[in-house]
Amino acid sequence: MVKKIIIPVRGDGKGENVLAHAAALARRFDAHVVVTHCRPRPEDLLPFGVPIPAVLKKQMMKQAVELADQEEGVLRTEFIQLAETLGLKVVQQSNGDSPSASWIEEAGRQVDVIKRHGRLADLIVVAQPDIDRNLGANTLKSALFHTGRPVMMCPPAETPPEVLGDKIAIAWNGSTEATRAVALTMGIIETASEVTILSAGSEVHGAGSADLVSYLADRNITTKVDRFTAEKKIGVELLARAKSCGADLMIMGAYGDSHERETVFGGNTQTIVDTAKMPVILVH
């Protein structure tokens, strides 16, 4: 069951869309959303390797703090207004009986903030990386590789989803990553009204789609299987078939090959990260 959702934000303008996606799941599970704003340390904003007179350094540090305070104030106000609009009660501590949200401000590197809060979350929710603006890739990478938790990637959406997790597609290839993805999202899978297993028949060294059907049936989860032979890249085919079966969310193992190799050579996960038009839960 999903009870704690983490959203790391940095004031890049993508927080509203991400919070809207997280709120859809929070309303479904009466979960608590924790928005963690990573505030840069003043010393990190100073020019590296450039000697600065003490008086000027003090002045620059002061200005950095003031700017950070202003940004935090604006973001916190926007968060409170948006949370209430999305049906999330802003609280300090969740009671687990209704959808709620809270704000945490921390100074330091974002990867450290994500590690601290993400490792004890049921789900981490991040924006889809913006390739053109070179934004978000490090956030996704940190959440995937440094927490061991499921990460939901949210593409831009003109109309935020009212419901998420009702119809699910599971990308299955029998890998360790796919197995972990199913195990760590079982609370979401169990509540879905429809579950479709997408398989390209590549489970050479792992459990097949029929095995997954049996595993989920033991938990009273009825599934259907869409087996296909990919005519395009498997990542492209998975997204197309998830859309055609009416799924509002896809679950998959991520980066069976190394992140660096997939980034350079274009693996299945990287194709989905770059081109998905629907929310995808990734697990490494």
N, C-alpha and C positions, 0 to 999 in steps of 0.2 A: 504494500500500500504506500502511495506517495503521500508523505506528510511534511517534508521539508524540501523546499526548492530554493536554490541559490541563483542569483543573477549578478554577475560582476559587471559593473558599468564604469565608464571613464569619460562621460560627457561627449561622446562622439555623435550624438544625435540619433542613435539606434535603440536607445533604451525604451522608448515608448512602444515600439513594435514588439520587442522582446518581452516586456512586462505584460502586454496584452496576450501573448501566447502562454506565458506562465500562468496568468490569471485563469485562462480557460481550463487548465489542469487543476489549479487550486480550487476552483468552484466545483469541479467534478469529485475531488477527493477531500474537500474541507481541509486543504493543506495550507501551510504557512510559507509565504514567499519572503526571503531575506535578500534585499538589494544591498550589495556591498560596493560602496564607491571607493575606488582606489585613488587616494590623494597623493600626488607626488611630493616628496620631501623637498624643502627649499634648496638644500645643498645639491640635489640632483638636477636642478634647473640652471645651475651655474656653468659657465663654459669650462669644458674639461681641458686641463693642461695649460690654462692661461692664467698667469699671475695677476691677481686682483688686489689693489690696495685695501687694507682692512676697513677703512671708512666706506668705500664703495661697496665692498662685499656685504657689510652690515646693512646698507641701504637696499641692496638687491635682495637680500634674504627677507627683509621686512616687506618689500613689495611683493615678493613671491607668496608670502603668507597671506597678505591681503587679497591677492588675486584668487588664491585657493579658497579663502573664506567666502568670497563672492560667488565663485562657481558652486561651492557646496550649498550655499543658501538658495541659489536659483534651482539647482537640481533637486534639493530636498523638497522645496515648495511644489515643483512640478510633479514629483513622485507622489506626494500626499494627494494632490488633486486628481491625478490619473488613477491612483489606487482606488479611491472612492468611486470614481466613474466606472471602474471595472468590477465593482462589487467586492473589493477587498477592504476589510476594516483595518485601519492602521493601528497597531498595538505594539507594546514593548515585548510582550511574551505571548506566544500562541497558547490557546487552550485546546486546540485540536478538534473543536466542535463546529467551526465555521471557517470559511476562507478568510485569510488575514495576511497582513504584510508588515514588514518593519524595515528600517533603514540603518545601515552600519557604515560609519566613515572610518577609514583606516589609511594611515600614511605608509608609503613603502612601495616596493615593486609589486606589480599586479600579480605576477606568478606566485609570490609568497602569500598574497591575500587569497588567491584562488585555492592554494594548497590548504591553508588554514581552515577556511570555511567549507570548501568543496568536499573534503574527504569524509565529512559526516553529514552529507546531504543525500537525499534520495535521488535528486536530479539537479544537474547544473544546466542552466538555459543561457545560450549565447546567440549573438547575431551571426548570420552567415557572413563569412569574410567578404569584404569588398575588394575585389582584385584591382579595379581601376584606381582606387584611392589608397590601396595598400593598408587597409584597416581590418582588424579583427582576427587575422591569422594566428597571431601569437596567443590571443585569448583562447581561441578554440584549441590550439595545440597544448597550452598549459592545462586546460581543463581535462583534456583527453589523456595526456601522458603523465600528469602529476597528481591525480586524485584517485584513480581506479573506480570512478563513478560514471554512470550514464550521463551523456551530454546531449541535450536537445538543441540542434541548430535551427534557427528560425530565419527563413528568407524574408525579404521585404514583402509586405502585404498591404494593399490599399484598404482592405476591410479585414480587421483582425478576426480570427476564428472565434465563434461563440462556443463551439464544442471541439474538443480534441480527445483522441483516444477511443472514440466510439467504433470506428472501423480502422483496423490496423493491418498493415502489410509487414511481414517479417522476411527480410532478405536472408536466405539460408544457403550456406555452402558447406556446412559441417565443420567449419574451422573452430579453433579455440575461441577466437574473437566473437563469432556468431553465437557460440554456446554461452559465453559470458553475457552477451547482449540479451538473450532470452532469460537467463537466470536473474539478471539484475533489473529487468523490467517486468517481472512476473506480476507485480501488483497492478500494472497498467493493462497487461494482456488479459488478466482474469476478468476485468470489468468490461471488456470490449464486446459489442454485440456481434461483430464479424471479425474473424481473423483469417487472413490469407497468407499462405506460405509461398514465397516466390523462390523458385529453384531453377538454375540453369543446368542442373544435372552434373555439377562439378564436385560432388562430395566424394572424391577419390579416396581420401585417407581419413574421412570422418563419418559421423552419423548421417544417414540420408534423410530426405524429407519425410519418408514414411515413418522413420524412427521419431522424428519430431512430432508428427501427428499423434503417434502413440503416447509419447511423453506428455503432451498437452491434454490428451484424452483422459489420462489418469487424474488430471486436475479438473475434469468436467468442462474442458474447453474444446468446443467443436471448431474444427478448422476445414478449410478447403485448400487444395494445392494447385498452384499454377506453375507447371513445368514448361520450360521453353528452351529453345535453342537460339542463342543470341546471334542476330544478324548484324548487329552493331556492337559497340562497346557494351559490356554487361552492365556497367553503371547506368548508361543511357536507357537500356532495356528495362532495368529494374524500376527506374522512375516512371517510365511510360506505363508499365504494367501496374504499378502501385496506383497510378492515377486512374487507369481504366477499370480497376476493381472497386473504385470509389473510396479508397483509403484516405483518411485525413491525417495519417501519421505513419511513417515507416520506421522500422527498427532494424538495425544491422550492426554487425561487427565492423570495426574500422581499422584500416592500415594493417592488414595481414602481412604485407610487405612493409618495409620501413617507411616512415613519413617522407624522408629525404628521397628515397627511390621513387615513391609514387608521385611526389611533387615534380621530379625531373622527367619521369617517363610516362606519367599520366595513368595511374592505376585506377581501379574501380572506385575506391573511396574518394580519391581526389576528383574524379569526374562528378560524383554526387555532391561533394562539397562545393564545387565550382558552379554547378548548373541546376541544383535542386530548386523547385518552385513550391515545395511542400515541406513542412517540418520533418526533420529526420533525427531520431535518437541514435547516437553513435556510441559504441563501447569498444575500448581497446583492451 
